[in-house]
């Protein structure tokens, strides 16, 4: 019996492959330490994840995945690193992805960006994403000295990420698959709707269309206008 189950498991792995590994780094919104247009105090405290705009609110990525029937949360933990307030791990219903989402203290946004880029070059992930304020608008942060150990895709959801991140990411050996061109709101629905297409090997154009559709619905604007928020990538 055990041998039969083992053969079936190995066969499934051969057919479908191991789940793709996705790492998402979320810098909590923080009125006190980030160069942002202030939001309401309750959702703009970067030390309180449960109420934070980018972590605890209904449109944050953890909330969007938890509410979706297409995703299952498999782990929730408080890391030992005091800069990271919470870590959650999700899998999709199809078993094609394992998504690890870290919520970083708002005042540690620079360290969060560094962790994102370190993950990019580590060789441990198939896609890495950064969500939050565009901290490179406020200060320079040195990128890792080494380049990616293997091909890896990158998503940066913050205001005007393309002019600040595109060359930086390609210099690190990563392939940008979803970036932005305008001031924008990096809601969790963007990854919720685009990641399943990415897992199927769809193009950056397909991811852009999915993100634009989600953004148009959330912001109550036309899809044409929403498409302009996201970069045209090869």
N, C-alpha and C positions, 0 to 999 in steps of 0.2 A: 504493500500500500504506500509506504513512504517513498519507495523508488518510483512508483507511478506518479505521485504528486510532484516529486523532484523533476521528473522528465517533463511533466506538463508545465511547471514553472519555468524550466529552461527553454522550452519551446516558445512560451509566451514572450520571454525576454528576447529570443531570437527574432520573433516576428515584429514585435512592437518596439523593441529597444528599451534601454533603461530610461526612467523618467528624466526629462530635461531639468537641470538645476538652475533655479532663478533666485537671485539675491536682490532684495529691495531695501534701500537705505532711506529712511524718512527722517528728515530734520524737522522736529516739531515747530510749529509756528510760535514765534516769541516776540511780542511787542518790545520787550525790554532790551534785547540784545541784537536784533536783526534790523537791517535797513529797509523795513517794509512800511507800507501804508497801514497804520494801526487798525486792528480789528477789535471786536468786542473783547473786553478783558477776560471773560470766562474762557473763550476759545483761543486766546492769544497768550496763554501762560505756558511757556515751553517746559515747565517742570511738572505739569499735571496732564498726563496723557489721556486720562479718561474723558476729559472735556475738550481736548485740543482739536483745532480745525483739521489737522492733517493726521490725527490718530484716533480720536474718540468720537468725532461727529459722524453722522450717518453716511456722509459722502467720502469719508476717508477710506483708504484701501482696506485696512482690516475689517471695517464695518461692511464695505461693499462685498468682500469675499464671503464673510460670515453670513450675510443675508441672501447670498445667491445659492440656489439649489445645485449649481454646477461645481461648487467648491466645498471642501470639508476641512475644518481646522483640526489638526492632529496634535498640536502642541502649543502651549502658552507658558512662557517662563520669564523670570526676572534675572537677567544676566548679572554676573559678578561685577562687570565693568560699570561703575556708577554713571558713566556718560550715556549708557544705553538703558532706557527706562523699561523697555519691554521687548520681547521677541516672540513672534508667532510664526508657526509653520502651517502651511496649507497644502493640500493636494487637490487637483481637479478630479472630477468624477470619472474622466476617461483614463486617469492614471498616467497621463503624459507629462505632468510637471510636478515638481516639488518647489514651492515658493516660500522662502524664508524672508520675513519682513521684520526689520529692526526699527524701533522708534527711538531716536536719539534726542537727548535733552537739547532744547532750542539754543541755548548758549554754546553748545558744542557743535554747531553746524559746520565749522571748519574741519573738525575731526571726523564728522560724519562724511563729508566729501572725500576726505583722505581715505577713509575706510572703504568707500565705494570704489575709488580708483585702485586701491590695493587689491580689492576683490577682483577687479577686472583683470589684473595682470597675474593673478595667482594660479590660473589654470583649473580652478575648482568649480567654475560656473559656466553655464552656456549663455546666460544673459544676466547683466547687472543693471539696476535702475536706481536713479537718485530722484527723490521727490522733496520739494520744499522751496525755500527762497533761493534765488540765484546769488549765492554768497560771493561769487567772483565779481559781482557788481560793486561789492563793498571793499574787497581787499584781494591781494594776490595770495595764492596758495600754491606751493610747489607741487608738481605732480610726482608720482613715483619715478625713480631713476631708471627702472627696468621696464621693458615692454611686455605685452601679454605672452604668457607661456603657450597659449593655443588660441585659435580663433574664438572670439567672444563678441556677442552683440551688446549694445549699450542703449539705454533709454535715459534721457534727462528731461524731467517734467518740472520746469520752473520757468520764470519769465525770460524770454529771449535766449533760450539755451543754445541755439545754433551758432550765433556769432561768438559766444564765449566758450563753447565746448566742442564744436565739431572738429577743429584741427587738433585740439588737445587730446580728444579721444582717439583719433586716427594715428596720432603720434605715439600713443600707448599701444597701438596694435589692435584696437577695438574697432568694431563696425557699428556706427550709429544707425539705429533703425527707427527711432522716433525722437525728434527734437522739436523745438518750438521757435517761432519767429517773432512773437508779440508778447506783451504783458498778458498773463493768463492765470487761470485758477487750476492748479494741478490736482483735481479731484481723483479719488480712487477708481471711479468708473472708467477712466481712460485705460488703465492697465487691465481692469476686469474684462473689458470688451476687446482689447487688442492682443492680450497674451494668448488666448486660444488660437488665434490666427497665426501668431508667431510659432507656436508649437507645431502647427501643421506645415510649417515651412513657407508661409505666405510672404510676399514681398513687402518692403517698407511702404510701398504705395497702398497696399491693402491695410497695413497697420494704421497708416495716416487716415484712410477712409473710415476705419472703425472708430478711431479716436475722435475724428471730426463728427461722426454721427452721434456719439455719446455726448460730446461737448455741446453740440447744437441742441440736443434735447434738454440738457441740464441748464444751459444759459438762455434757452428759448430764442435762439437766433437761427438763421438759415444755415443749411449745410455748407453752402458756398462760402459764407462768412467764416464758418468754423474751420473749413479746410485751410483758410489763410493763416490760422493760428499755428499750424504744424508745417514743418519743413518738407520740401520735396527732396527726397534722398534716393540715391541710385540703388 
